[in-house]
């Protein structure tokens, strides 16, 4: 992985744990690796997909894998944040 990819991968991990956190474990010192299984796919989508695709994936994880109702506004917000990080990281690396 390139340095920008590694940076983005780490940010995806942090955002999923501290900000997405659909089961609410970040504030209770929950297991740090709780969402790590989703990081590779989310990272791939952040690099290659658009906001609606990424948001739909996050929402499907909440509903289909976690059995939650899902929060589309939150999934959309997290998707937009991750895509903004992608732009920022790769713009910085190309200058």
KOLGU-4560 file (N, C-alpha, C; in nm, 3 decimals, padded with zeros to 5 digits):
<recs>
<n_xx: 00.083 n_yy: -00.118 n_zz: 00.000 ca_xx: 00.000 ca_yy: 00.000 ca_zz: 00.000 c_xx: 00.088 c_yy: 00.124 c_zz: 00.000 mol: A seq: 1 type: UNK>
<n_xx: 00.043 n_yy: 00.225 n_zz: -00.071 ca_xx: 00.115 ca_yy: 00.352 ca_zz: -00.071 c_xx: 00.091 c_yy: 00.424 c_zz: 00.061 mol: A seq: 2 type: UNK>
<n_xx: 00.170 n_yy: 00.525 n_zz: 00.087 ca_xx: 00.154 ca_yy: 00.603 ca_zz: 00.210 c_xx: 00.015 c_yy: 00.669 c_zz: 00.218 mol: A seq: 3 type: UNK>
<n_xx: -00.032 n_yy: 00.732 n_zz: 00.109 ca_xx: -00.169 ca_yy: 00.788 ca_zz: 00.116 c_xx: -00.275 c_yy: 00.680 c_zz: 00.142 mol: A seq: 4 type: UNK>
<n_xx: -00.259 n_yy: 00.562 n_zz: 00.083 ca_xx: -00.352 ca_yy: 00.452 ca_zz: 00.109 c_xx: -00.350 c_yy: 00.411 c_zz: 00.256 mol: A seq: 5 type: UNK>
<n_xx: -00.231 n_yy: 00.401 n_zz: 00.313 ca_xx: -00.220 ca_yy: 00.365 ca_zz: 00.454 c_xx: -00.286 c_yy: 00.469 c_zz: 00.544 mol: A seq: 6 type: UNK>
<n_xx: -00.266 n_yy: 00.594 n_zz: 00.511 ca_xx: -00.328 ca_yy: 00.702 ca_zz: 00.588 c_xx: -00.479 c_yy: 00.693 c_zz: 00.579 mol: A seq: 7 type: UNK>
<n_xx: -00.531 n_yy: 00.674 n_zz: 00.459 ca_xx: -00.675 ca_yy: 00.664 ca_zz: 00.441 c_xx: -00.730 c_yy: 00.540 c_zz: 00.511 mol: A seq: 8 type: UNK>
<n_xx: -00.660 n_yy: 00.430 n_zz: 00.505 ca_xx: -00.703 ca_yy: 00.307 ca_zz: 00.572 c_xx: -00.716 c_yy: 00.329 c_zz: 00.723 mol: A seq: 9 type: UNK>
<n_xx: -00.617 n_yy: 00.396 n_zz: 00.781 ca_xx: -00.621 ca_yy: 00.426 ca_zz: 00.925 c_xx: -00.739 c_yy: 00.518 c_zz: 00.959 mol: A seq: 10 type: UNK>
<n_xx: -00.763 n_yy: 00.614 n_zz: 00.873 ca_xx: -00.875 ca_yy: 00.706 ca_zz: 00.896 c_xx: -01.008 c_yy: 00.632 c_zz: 00.887 mol: A seq: 11 type: UNK>
<n_xx: -01.022 n_yy: 00.543 n_zz: 00.791 ca_xx: -01.144 ca_yy: 00.463 ca_zz: 00.781 c_xx: -01.166 c_yy: 00.387 c_zz: 00.912 mol: A seq: 12 type: UNK>
<n_xx: -01.062 n_yy: 00.324 n_zz: 00.962 ca_xx: -01.072 ca_yy: 00.250 ca_zz: 01.089 c_xx: -01.116 c_yy: 00.341 c_zz: 01.203 mol: A seq: 13 type: UNK>
<n_xx: -01.056 n_yy: 00.457 n_zz: 01.215 ca_xx: -01.089 ca_yy: 00.551 ca_zz: 01.321 c_xx: -01.232 c_yy: 00.604 c_zz: 01.308 mol: A seq: 14 type: UNK>
<n_xx: -01.271 n_yy: 00.640 n_zz: 01.189 ca_xx: -01.406 ca_yy: 00.693 ca_zz: 01.166 c_xx: -01.511 c_yy: 00.588 c_zz: 01.197 mol: A seq: 15 type: UNK>
<n_xx: -01.489 n_yy: 00.466 n_zz: 01.154 ca_xx: -01.588 ca_yy: 00.361 ca_zz: 01.182 c_xx: -01.603 c_yy: 00.340 c_zz: 01.332 mol: A seq: 16 type: UNK>
<n_xx: -01.495 n_yy: 00.339 n_zz: 01.405 ca_xx: -01.502 ca_yy: 00.314 ca_zz: 01.549 c_xx: -01.557 c_yy: 00.435 c_zz: 01.627 mol: A seq: 17 type: UNK>
<n_xx: -01.502 n_yy: 00.551 n_zz: 01.602 ca_xx: -01.536 ca_yy: 00.666 ca_zz: 01.686 c_xx: -01.659 c_yy: 00.745 c_zz: 01.638 mol: A seq: 18 type: UNK>
<n_xx: -01.687 n_yy: 00.744 n_zz: 01.509 ca_xx: -01.795 ca_yy: 00.828 ca_zz: 01.460 c_xx: -01.916 c_yy: 00.748 c_zz: 01.408 mol: A seq: 19 type: UNK>
<n_xx: -01.891 n_yy: 00.646 n_zz: 01.330 ca_xx: -02.003 ca_yy: 00.566 ca_zz: 01.279 c_xx: -02.066 c_yy: 00.490 c_zz: 01.396 mol: A seq: 20 type: UNK>
<n_xx: -01.993 n_yy: 00.404 n_zz: 01.459 ca_xx: -02.026 ca_yy: 00.336 ca_zz: 01.584 c_xx: -02.176 c_yy: 00.306 c_zz: 01.605 mol: A seq: 21 type: UNK>
<n_xx: -02.237 n_yy: 00.228 n_zz: 01.518 ca_xx: -02.382 ca_yy: 00.206 ca_zz: 01.528 c_xx: -02.427 c_yy: 00.131 c_zz: 01.653 mol: A seq: 22 type: UNK>
<n_xx: -02.339 n_yy: 00.057 n_zz: 01.718 ca_xx: -02.382 ca_yy: -00.013 ca_zz: 01.839 c_xx: -02.338 c_yy: 00.058 c_zz: 01.967 mol: A seq: 23 type: UNK>
<n_xx: -02.274 n_yy: 00.174 n_zz: 01.953 ca_xx: -02.244 ca_yy: 00.259 ca_zz: 02.067 c_xx: -02.139 c_yy: 00.208 c_zz: 02.163 mol: A seq: 24 type: UNK>
<n_xx: -02.029 n_yy: 00.156 n_zz: 02.111 ca_xx: -01.925 ca_yy: 00.104 ca_zz: 02.199 c_xx: -01.808 c_yy: 00.199 c_zz: 02.221 mol: A seq: 25 type: UNK>
<n_xx: -01.793 n_yy: 00.298 n_zz: 02.135 ca_xx: -01.675 ca_yy: 00.386 ca_zz: 02.145 c_xx: -01.672 c_yy: 00.463 c_zz: 02.275 mol: A seq: 26 type: UNK>
<n_xx: -01.786 n_yy: 00.507 n_zz: 02.323 ca_xx: -01.791 ca_yy: 00.585 ca_zz: 02.447 c_xx: -01.782 c_yy: 00.501 c_zz: 02.572 mol: A seq: 27 type: UNK>
<n_xx: -01.788 n_yy: 00.370 n_zz: 02.556 ca_xx: -01.782 ca_yy: 00.283 ca_zz: 02.674 c_xx: -01.655 c_yy: 00.200 c_zz: 02.676 mol: A seq: 28 type: UNK>
<n_xx: -01.555 n_yy: 00.244 n_zz: 02.603 ca_xx: -01.428 ca_yy: 00.171 ca_zz: 02.593 c_xx: -01.452 c_yy: 00.028 c_zz: 02.547 mol: A seq: 29 type: UNK>
<n_xx: -01.539 n_yy: 00.012 n_zz: 02.449 ca_xx: -01.568 ca_yy: -00.120 ca_zz: 02.394 c_xx: -01.450 c_yy: -00.174 c_zz: 02.317 mol: A seq: 30 type: UNK>
<n_xx: -01.462 n_yy: -00.296 n_zz: 02.271 ca_xx: -01.351 ca_yy: -00.359 ca_zz: 02.198 c_xx: -01.309 c_yy: -00.276 c_zz: 02.077 mol: A seq: 31 type: UNK>
<n_xx: -01.184 n_yy: -00.239 n_zz: 02.072 ca_xx: -01.133 ca_yy: -00.151 ca_zz: 01.967 c_xx: -01.145 c_yy: -00.215 c_zz: 01.828 mol: A seq: 32 type: UNK>
<n_xx: -01.150 n_yy: -00.345 n_zz: 01.819 ca_xx: -01.155 ca_yy: -00.411 ca_zz: 01.690 c_xx: -01.297 c_yy: -00.448 c_zz: 01.646 mol: A seq: 33 type: UNK>
<n_xx: -01.397 n_yy: -00.399 n_zz: 01.714 ca_xx: -01.536 ca_yy: -00.436 ca_zz: 01.687 c_xx: -01.578 c_yy: -00.416 c_zz: 01.540 mol: A seq: 34 type: UNK>
<n_xx: -01.533 n_yy: -00.309 n_zz: 01.479 ca_xx: -01.574 ca_yy: -00.279 ca_zz: 01.341 c_xx: -01.463 c_yy: -00.307 c_zz: 01.240 mol: A seq: 35 type: UNK>
<n_xx: -01.353 n_yy: -00.363 n_zz: 01.285 ca_xx: -01.238 ca_yy: -00.381 ca_zz: 01.197 c_xx: -01.266 c_yy: -00.471 c_zz: 01.077 mol: A seq: 36 type: UNK>
<n_xx: -01.358 n_yy: -00.564 n_zz: 01.091 ca_xx: -01.388 ca_yy: -00.653 ca_zz: 00.978 c_xx: -01.449 c_yy: -00.576 c_zz: 00.861 mol: A seq: 37 type: UNK>
<n_xx: -01.503 n_yy: -00.458 n_zz: 00.886 ca_xx: -01.565 ca_yy: -00.378 ca_zz: 00.780 c_xx: -01.467 c_yy: -00.282 c_zz: 00.714 mol: A seq: 38 type: UNK>
<n_xx: -01.352 n_yy: -00.262 n_zz: 00.774 ca_xx: -01.257 ca_yy: -00.163 ca_zz: 00.724 c_xx: -01.211 c_yy: -00.193 c_zz: 00.581 mol: A seq: 39 type: UNK>
<n_xx: -01.170 n_yy: -00.315 n_zz: 00.546 ca_xx: -01.123 ca_yy: -00.337 ca_zz: 00.408 c_xx: -01.228 c_yy: -00.302 c_zz: 00.302 mol: A seq: 40 type: UNK>
<n_xx: -01.352 n_yy: -00.343 n_zz: 00.322 ca_xx: -01.457 ca_yy: -00.314 ca_zz: 00.223 c_xx: -01.488 c_yy: -00.165 c_zz: 00.220 mol: A seq: 41 type: UNK>
<n_xx: -01.498 n_yy: -00.101 n_zz: 00.335 ca_xx: -01.526 ca_yy: 00.042 ca_zz: 00.338 c_xx: -01.411 c_yy: 00.118 c_zz: 00.272 mol: A seq: 42 type: UNK>
<n_xx: -01.288 n_yy: 00.078 n_zz: 00.302 ca_xx: -01.171 ca_yy: 00.140 ca_zz: 00.239 c_xx: -01.179 c_yy: 00.128 c_zz: 00.087 mol: A seq: 43 type: UNK>
<n_xx: -01.213 n_yy: 00.010 n_zz: 00.038 ca_xx: -01.227 ca_yy: -00.012 ca_zz: -00.107 c_xx: -01.334 c_yy: 00.080 c_zz: -00.165 mol: A seq: 44 type: UNK>
<n_xx: -01.446 n_yy: 00.090 n_zz: -00.097 ca_xx: -01.554 ca_yy: 00.176 ca_zz: -00.145 c_xx: -01.517 c_yy: 00.324 c_zz: -00.139 mol: A seq: 45 type: UNK>
<n_xx: -01.446 n_yy: 00.363 n_zz: -00.036 ca_xx: -01.402 ca_yy: 00.503 ca_zz: -00.026 c_xx: -01.312 c_yy: 00.537 c_zz: -00.144 mol: A seq: 46 type: UNK>
<n_xx: -01.228 n_yy: 00.446 n_zz: -00.182 ca_xx: -01.136 ca_yy: 00.471 ca_zz: -00.293 c_xx: -01.205 c_yy: 00.468 c_zz: -00.429 mol: A seq: 47 type: UNK>
<n_xx: -01.307 n_yy: 00.384 n_zz: -00.444 ca_xx: -01.361 ca_yy: 00.359 ca_zz: -00.577 c_xx: -01.506 c_yy: 00.404 c_zz: -00.600 mol: A seq: 48 type: UNK>
<n_xx: -01.582 n_yy: 00.424 n_zz: -00.495 ca_xx: -01.725 ca_yy: 00.446 ca_zz: -00.512 c_xx: -01.766 c_yy: 00.590 c_zz: -00.483 mol: A seq: 49 type: UNK>
<n_xx: -01.894 n_yy: 00.615 n_zz: -00.502 ca_xx: -01.950 ca_yy: 00.746 ca_zz: -00.472 c_xx: -02.020 c_yy: 00.742 c_zz: -00.337 mol: A seq: 50 type: UNK>
<n_xx: -02.068 n_yy: 00.857 n_zz: -00.294 ca_xx: -02.133 ca_yy: 00.869 ca_zz: -00.164 c_xx: -02.252 c_yy: 00.777 c_zz: -00.146 mol: A seq: 51 type: UNK>
<n_xx: -02.346 n_yy: 00.775 n_zz: -00.241 ca_xx: -02.463 ca_yy: 00.688 ca_zz: -00.224 c_xx: -02.427 c_yy: 00.540 c_zz: -00.211 mol: A seq: 52 type: UNK>
<n_xx: -02.329 n_yy: 00.495 n_zz: -00.285 ca_xx: -02.288 ca_yy: 00.354 ca_zz: -00.277 c_xx: -02.227 c_yy: 00.323 c_zz: -00.141 mol: A seq: 53 type: UNK>
<n_xx: -02.141 n_yy: 00.410 n_zz: -00.094 ca_xx: -02.078 ca_yy: 00.391 ca_zz: 00.037 c_xx: -02.182 c_yy: 00.399 c_zz: 00.148 mol: A seq: 54 type: UNK>
<n_xx: -02.269 n_yy: 00.495 n_zz: 00.140 ca_xx: -02.375 ca_yy: 00.511 ca_zz: 00.239 c_xx: -02.466 c_yy: 00.388 c_zz: 00.241 mol: A seq: 55 type: UNK>
<n_xx: -02.501 n_yy: 00.337 n_zz: 00.125 ca_xx: -02.586 ca_yy: 00.217 ca_zz: 00.117 c_xx: -02.518 c_yy: 00.097 c_zz: 00.180 mol: A seq: 56 type: UNK>
<n_xx: -02.387 n_yy: 00.085 n_zz: 00.161 ca_xx: -02.314 ca_yy: -00.026 ca_zz: 00.222 c_xx: -02.317 c_yy: -00.016 c_zz: 00.374 mol: A seq: 57 type: UNK>
<n_xx: -02.288 n_yy: 00.103 n_zz: 00.427 ca_xx: -02.289 ca_yy: 00.121 ca_zz: 00.572 c_xx: -02.428 c_yy: 00.090 c_zz: 00.630 mol: A seq: 58 type: UNK>
<n_xx: -02.530 n_yy: 00.135 n_zz: 00.561 ca_xx: -02.667 ca_yy: 00.109 ca_zz: 00.606 c_xx: -02.700 c_yy: -00.039 c_zz: 00.600 mol: A seq: 59 type: UNK>
<n_xx: -02.651 n_yy: -00.107 n_zz: 00.497 ca_xx: -02.677 ca_yy: -00.252 ca_zz: 00.486 c_xx: -02.606 c_yy: -00.328 c_zz: 00.597 mol: A seq: 60 type: UNK>
<n_xx: -02.488 n_yy: -00.284 n_zz: 00.636 ca_xx: -02.419 ca_yy: -00.348 ca_zz: 00.748 c_xx: -02.501 c_yy: -00.331 c_zz: 00.876 mol: A seq: 61 type: UNK>
<n_xx: -02.548 n_yy: -00.210 n_zz: 00.899 ca_xx: -02.628 ca_yy: -00.184 ca_zz: 01.019 c_xx: -02.753 c_yy: -00.273 c_zz: 01.021 mol: A seq: 62 type: UNK>
<n_xx: -02.821 n_yy: -00.281 n_zz: 00.909 ca_xx: -02.949 ca_yy: -00.355 ca_zz: 00.904 c_xx: -02.930 c_yy: -00.506 c_zz: 00.892 mol: A seq: 63 type: UNK>
<n_xx: -02.850 n_yy: -00.546 n_zz: 00.794 ca_xx: -02.842 ca_yy: -00.688 ca_zz: 00.760 c_xx: -02.745 c_yy: -00.767 c_zz: 00.847 mol: A seq: 64 type: UNK>
<n_xx: -02.637 n_yy: -00.707 n_zz: 00.888 ca_xx: -02.538 ca_yy: -00.780 ca_zz: 00.967 c_xx: -02.553 c_yy: -00.757 c_zz: 01.117 mol: A seq: 65 type: UNK>
<n_xx: -02.596 n_yy: -00.636 n_zz: 01.154 ca_xx: -02.606 ca_yy: -00.603 ca_zz: 01.296 c_xx: -02.748 c_yy: -00.614 c_zz: 01.350 mol: A seq: 66 type: UNK>
<n_xx: -02.844 n_yy: -00.626 n_zz: 01.259 ca_xx: -02.983 ca_yy: -00.638 ca_zz: 01.301 c_xx: -03.042 c_yy: -00.511 c_zz: 01.359 mol: A seq: 67 type: UNK>
<n_xx: -02.987 n_yy: -00.397 n_zz: 01.322 ca_xx: -03.036 ca_yy: -00.269 ca_zz: 01.372 c_xx: -03.133 c_yy: -00.208 c_zz: 01.272 mol: A seq: 68 type: UNK>
<n_xx: -03.203 n_yy: -00.107 n_zz: 01.314 ca_xx: -03.296 ca_yy: -00.037 ca_zz: 01.225 c_xx: -03.222 c_yy: 00.038 c_zz: 01.114 mol: A seq: 69 type: UNK>
<n_xx: -03.103 n_yy: 00.084 n_zz: 01.146 ca_xx: -03.023 ca_yy: 00.160 ca_zz: 01.049 c_xx: -03.060 c_yy: 00.307 c_zz: 01.051 mol: A seq: 70 type: UNK>
<n_xx: -02.962 n_yy: 00.392 n_zz: 01.034 ca_xx: -02.982 ca_yy: 00.536 ca_zz: 01.034 c_xx: -02.924 c_yy: 00.593 c_zz: 00.905 mol: A seq: 71 type: UNK>
<n_xx: -03.010 n_yy: 00.615 n_zz: 00.808 ca_xx: -02.961 ca_yy: 00.657 ca_zz: 00.677 c_xx: -02.892 c_yy: 00.793 c_zz: 00.681 mol: A seq: 72 type: UNK>
<n_xx: -02.940 n_yy: 00.885 n_zz: 00.763 ca_xx: -02.875 ca_yy: 01.017 ca_zz: 00.772 c_xx: -02.733 c_yy: 01.003 c_zz: 00.826 mol: A seq: 73 type: UNK>
<n_xx: -02.715 n_yy: 00.920 n_zz: 00.925 ca_xx: -02.582 ca_yy: 00.898 ca_zz: 00.982 c_xx: -02.491 c_yy: 00.829 c_zz: 00.881 mol: A seq: 74 type: UNK>
<n_xx: -02.542 n_yy: 00.728 n_zz: 00.813 ca_xx: -02.462 ca_yy: 00.658 ca_zz: 00.712 c_xx: -02.420 c_yy: 00.755 c_zz: 00.602 mol: A seq: 75 type: UNK>
<n_xx: -02.510 n_yy: 00.841 n_zz: 00.561 ca_xx: -02.478 ca_yy: 00.940 ca_zz: 00.458 c_xx: -02.369 c_yy: 01.036 c_zz: 00.508 mol: A seq: 76 type: UNK>
<n_xx: -02.382 n_yy: 01.082 n_zz: 00.631 ca_xx: -02.285 ca_yy: 01.175 ca_zz: 00.689 c_xx: -02.146 c_yy: 01.110 c_zz: 00.697 mol: A seq: 77 type: UNK>
<n_xx: -02.141 n_yy: 00.986 n_zz: 00.740 ca_xx: -02.012 ca_yy: 00.916 ca_zz: 00.750 c_xx: -01.952 c_yy: 00.895 c_zz: 00.611 mol: A seq: 78 type: UNK>
<n_xx: -02.035 n_yy: 00.859 n_zz: 00.514 ca_xx: -01.986 ca_yy: 00.841 ca_zz: 00.377 c_xx: -01.926 c_yy: 00.971 c_zz: 00.324 mol: A seq: 79 type: UNK>
<n_xx: -01.995 n_yy: 01.081 n_zz: 00.344 ca_xx: -01.945 ca_yy: 01.210 ca_zz: 00.296 c_xx: -01.815 c_yy: 01.249 c_zz: 00.366 mol: A seq: 80 type: UNK>
<n_xx: -01.806 n_yy: 01.222 n_zz: 00.496 ca_xx: -01.684 ca_yy: 01.251 ca_zz: 00.570 c_xx: -01.566 c_yy: 01.170 c_zz: 00.515 mol: A seq: 81 type: UNK>
<n_xx: -01.587 n_yy: 01.041 n_zz: 00.494 ca_xx: -01.480 ca_yy: 00.956 ca_zz: 00.442 c_xx: -01.437 c_yy: 00.999 c_zz: 00.302 mol: A seq: 82 type: UNK>
<n_xx: -01.532 n_yy: 01.035 n_zz: 00.219 ca_xx: -01.496 ca_yy: 01.080 ca_zz: 00.084 c_xx: -01.421 c_yy: 01.213 c_zz: 00.088 mol: A seq: 83 type: UNK>
<n_xx: -01.456 n_yy: 01.298 n_zz: 00.182 ca_xx: -01.382 ca_yy: 01.424 ca_zz: 00.198 c_xx: -01.238 c_yy: 01.397 c_zz: 00.241 mol: A seq: 84 type: UNK>
<n_xx: -01.220 n_yy: 01.300 n_zz: 00.330 ca_xx: -01.085 ca_yy: 01.261 ca_zz: 00.369 c_xx: -01.007 c_yy: 01.208 c_zz: 00.250 mol: A seq: 85 type: UNK>
<n_xx: -01.072 n_yy: 01.128 n_zz: 00.167 ca_xx: -01.005 ca_yy: 01.075 ca_zz: 00.047 c_xx: -00.952 c_yy: 01.189 c_zz: -00.038 mol: A seq: 86 type: UNK>
<n_xx: -01.035 n_yy: 01.287 n_zz: -00.066 ca_xx: -00.994 ca_yy: 01.401 ca_zz: -00.147 c_xx: -00.877 c_yy: 01.473 c_zz: -00.082 mol: A seq: 87 type: UNK>
<n_xx: -00.889 n_yy: 01.497 n_zz: 00.046 ca_xx: -00.784 ca_yy: 01.572 ca_zz: 00.118 c_xx: -00.650 c_yy: 01.498 c_zz: 00.115 mol: A seq: 88 type: UNK>
<n_xx: -00.653 n_yy: 01.370 n_zz: 00.142 ca_xx: -00.529 ca_yy: 01.292 ca_zz: 00.146 c_xx: -00.463 c_yy: 01.282 c_zz: 00.010 mol: A seq: 89 type: UNK>
<n_xx: -00.541 n_yy: 01.255 n_zz: -00.093 ca_xx: -00.482 ca_yy: 01.236 ca_zz: -00.224 c_xx: -00.445 c_yy: 01.366 c_zz: -00.291 mol: A seq: 90 type: UNK>
<n_xx: -00.512 n_yy: 01.475 n_zz: -00.258 ca_xx: -00.468 ca_yy: 01.606 ca_zz: -00.307 c_xx: -00.336 c_yy: 01.645 c_zz: -00.243 mol: A seq: 91 type: UNK>
<n_xx: -00.323 n_yy: 01.620 n_zz: -00.114 ca_xx: -00.199 ca_yy: 01.652 ca_zz: -00.043 c_xx: -00.082 c_yy: 01.570 c_zz: -00.094 mol: A seq: 92 type: UNK>
<n_xx: -00.109 n_yy: 01.444 n_zz: -00.129 ca_xx: 00.000 ca_yy: 01.358 ca_zz: -00.176 c_xx: 00.044 c_yy: 01.391 c_zz: -00.318 mol: A seq: 93 type: UNK>
<n_xx: -00.043 n_yy: 01.457 n_zz: -00.395 ca_xx: -00.006 ca_yy: 01.488 ca_zz: -00.533 c_xx: 00.057 c_yy: 01.626 c_zz: -00.547 mol: A seq: 94 type: UNK>
<n_xx: 00.063 n_yy: 01.701 n_zz: -00.438 ca_xx: 00.123 ca_yy: 01.835 ca_zz: -00.448 c_xx: 00.265 c_yy: 01.837 c_zz: -00.399 mol: A seq: 95 type: UNK>
</recs>
